[in-house]
């Protein structure tokens, strides 16, 4: 206890001595001036006396191209904290076009920053990394061309992401921006905090989409499909898979399957409507239910049991399952209007 009291007394003595020193008084005065300046700047902004354009009134653009040597077995990883990323596959050569826009306090400063800009490219045995860290006043969009069958990984903070015709796997992580994928083959994973996700013409043994806020749209997709969104609609068109799992907390779920259901289809929504269209000739157990809403089944089911909020039965021998449910919202199962 005595040692603790001694330590506390020493600290208190140092604080008293520090407060009496010239250095402490100078630091205190400087801090006060800084706070006053910041407060005045905020007031000027709120009253329209000054704008961010006045503070950053200089701009300069630079476009550069770099060749990429992506060998078989290597993955292309792109990390951009300052803008969007576009990757196009099936090209004769691989390269990256960097379109940079700099904002600074003066045109001269913006030009100097643009003149010294260099994109970071690193390579290892299994990876080619194109990277841009966060820089104040920089807007950077990357356009990348690659050969066929190049796996792609993309991570952005804010900006649109597009990956097309690579014929390989893709993993995308985005905090804010639209994600568009097309012409892929392999494992596909998308994690988007805010923004829509669109995937088309893709065959995947495992396709996973996680979205906190934004719609999810899948078209001409096949494989094991998992999609979840906290706020947003989920729409699937002309697609199929042995296992399909779709969940939305707040949003509608619309599913159009272009093959008779024989695997497992699970659709869940807490607040929203759930609609599933299937081809004739399915082989699955059917369960449709809602707590607050109506259930409609336009198909003839074997051993059908119907109540206003629940319908059960089976298609064929019932080897697979079609399970559609909602907490608040209508649920319906119907025949696909187009020929399968």
N, C-alpha and C positions, 0 to 999 in steps of 0.2 A: 504493500500500500504506500509506504514511504517513497519507494522508487517512482511510483506512478505520480504521486503528488509533486515530486521533484521535477519530473518531466513536464507536467502541466505548468508549473511555475516558470520553467525555462522558456516554454513556448509563449506564455503571456508576457514575459519580459522582452522577448524578441519583437513581439507585435508592438509593444509600447515604444520601444526604441525605433522601430521602423517608421511608425507614424510621425515621430519627431524629426526624421531625417529629411534633408533637402530632396533626395531622390524620390522618396515617397510622395512629397508634396508636388513635385514636378509631374510624376506619373498620374497623380490624381487630377491635376489641372488639365493634362493632355487628354485623359479619358473623358473629362467633362466636356471639353471642346469638341471631341469626336462625337459624343452623344448629341450635343446641340446641333452640330452640322447635319447629322443623320436625321434628326427630328425636323429640321428646316427643309431638308430635301424631300422628305415624305409629304410635308405640308404643301410644298410647291407642286409635287406630282398630283396630289389630290385636288388642288385648285386649278390644274391645267396650266400653271405657269411654265412648266418644263415637261418634256416627254422623254421617253426612253430613246426616241429617235434623235433628240438633241444631245443626249449623253453619248450615244453611239451613232454619230452622224457620218462616219466614214465606212465605206464598203469596198470590197475587192473580190474578184472571182478568179479562180484558177482551175483549169482542167488538165489532168495528167493521165497518162496510160502506162501501165506496167505489165510486162509479160509474167505469166504464171506457169511454172513447170510442175504440173500435177501428175505424178506417176501412178500406175496401177496399184491399187491397195491403199492409196493415200486418201484422206478425207479433207475436204475443204471446210475450214471453219472461219466464219466472219463475225467479228465483234465490232459493232459501231455504236458509240454512245452519242453521236451527233447527227443522225439522220437515218435514211432508209437504205435498204439493200435489195438489189435485183440480180438474180442468178438465172442465166439461160443456158441450157445444155444442148448437146448435139452440134456444137460449133467445131470448125476446123482447128482453131487455136484457142488457147486459154489466156485470159488476161483480165485486168481490172481497170475500169475507167473511174477515176475519182473526180467528182464535181464538187469543188469546195467554194463556199461563200463565207467571207470573213466580214464581221462587223467590229469596228473599233471606234475610239474617240475621235479619230481624224482619218481622212483619206490616206495620208502618208503612212500612218501606223498600220492601216488595213493592208496596204500594198506590201509593206515590209513583212507582215505576217504571212501573206499569201506567197511571197517569194521564197520563204524559208520552209514552207509546208512540205512534209514528207510523210507518206503513208507507211506504216510499219508492216512488213511481211516477214514472217518467220517460217522455218521449215524443219521438220523432224522426219524420222523414218515413216511414220504413219499419218502425218498431219502437215497441211499447209495452212498457216494462220494469217489472215488479213485483219489487222486490228487498228482501231482508232479510239483512243481514250477520250474522256470528256474534256473539252476545251471551251472556255467562255467565248462567245461570239462566233463560233464556228458551226456552220450548217454543211454537212457532208453527205452526199448521196453516192453510193457505190453501185456500179453496173459491172457485173462479172460474167464472162463467157467461159464455158468449160466444155470438155469433150463429153461423150455419153458415159453413163454408168459411174458418175462421180458422186459419192455420198456427200451431203451438205449439212452443215450445222450453222445456224444463224442466231445471233443474240443482238437485240437492239433495245435501246431505251425508249426512243420516240421516233417513229417513222414507219412507213409502209414496207412490208417484206413480200417479195415475189420470187418463187422458185418454180421453174417450168422446164419440162422436157429433159430432165437429167436422167430419167430411167433408173433411179437409185433411191436410197433412203433419204429422209430429211428430218431434221429436228430444229424447231424454231421456238425461241423464247423472246417474248415481246412485252414491254410494259404498256405501250400505247401505240396503236396503229393497226391498220388492216393487214391481214395475212392472206395471201393468195398462193395456192399450190396447184400444180397441174402436171400431168404426164410423169408421175413418179412410180417407182416400183421398189418395194421394200418397206421397212419399218418407218412409220410416219408419226411424229409426235409434235404437238403444238400446245404451247402454254402461253396464253395471251391474257394480260390483266384487263385491258380495255381496247375493244376494237373487234370488228367482224372477222370471221374466219371462213374462207371459201376454198374447198378442195374439190377437184374434178379430175376425171379420167386417170384414176390411180388404182393400181392393184397392190394391196398391202396385206401381209400376214398379220399385221397389228397396226391399227390406225387409232390414235388417241388424241382427243382434243379437250383441253381444259380452258374455259373462258370465264372470267369473273363478270365481265360486262360486255355483251356483244352477241350478235346473232352468229349462228353456225350453219353453213350451207354446204352440203355434200351432194355431188352429182356424178353419176357413172363411177361409183366407187365400189370395190369389192374386197372382201376379207373380213377379219374380225374388227368390228367397229365399236369404239367407246367414245361417247361425247357427253360432256357435262358443262352446264353453264349456270351461273347463279342468277343472272339477269339477261334474258335474251331468248329468242326463238331458235329452235333446232329444226332444220328442214333437210330431208333426204329425198333425192329424186333418182329414179332409174338405177337403183343400187341393190346389192344383195350381200349376204354374208352368213356364215354358219352361226356366228354369235354377234348379236347387235344389242348394245346397251346404251340407252339414251336417258339423260336426267336433266331436268330444268327446274330450278326453284321458282322462278317467276318468268313464264314465257310459254308459248305454244310449241307443241312438238308435232310435226307432220312428216309421215314416212310413206314413201312410195317404193315398194319392193318389186323388182322385175323378174323374180323367180318365185315359184311356190314355196311357202315357208316350211322348212323341215328341220331347221336348227332352233336356236333359242333367240327370241326377240323380246326384249324387256324395255318398256317405255314408262317413265315416271315423270310426273309434273306435280308440283305442289299447288301452284296457282296458274292455271292455263288450260287450254284444250289440248287433247291428245287424239290424233287421227292417224290411222294406219290403213293403207291400201295394199292388198296382196293379190297374187295371181290365183286362178283356180287350181285345184289339185294339190293343195297343201297337205302336210302330214304333221299335225301339231295339236297339242292341247291348247284351248283358248280360255283366257280369263280376262274379263273386262270389268272394271269397277271404278266407282267414284264415291266420295263421301258427300259432296255437295255439288250436284249436277245430274245430268242424264247420261244413260248408256244406250247406244244404238249399234246393233249388229245387223248388217245387210247380207250376211252369208248364212247359208243353211248349215247348222252344226249338228253333229251326231250327239245324242243325249243332251240336247240343249236345255238349260234351266235359266229362266229370265225373271228378273225383278227390275223395278225402275232404276236401281243403282248398281246392278250386277248381272252379268251374263257369263255363263260357263258352258263348255261343250268341247267338241274336238273336230278336227279336220282329218279325214283318213283314219289311220291307226293311232294317231296322237303321239308319234315318236319325239317330236320336238315340242316347243312351247311358244305361244304368243301371249304375253302378259302385259296388259296396258292398264295403268291406273292413274288417278288424279285425286288430289285432296279437295280442291275447289276448281271445278271445270268439267265440261262434257267430254265423254270418251266415245269414240266410234271406230268400228272396223268394217271396211267395205271392199268391194271387188275393184281391182285396178281397171281404170277405163281403157287403157291401151292394151293391145295384144301382147302377151308375154312371149 
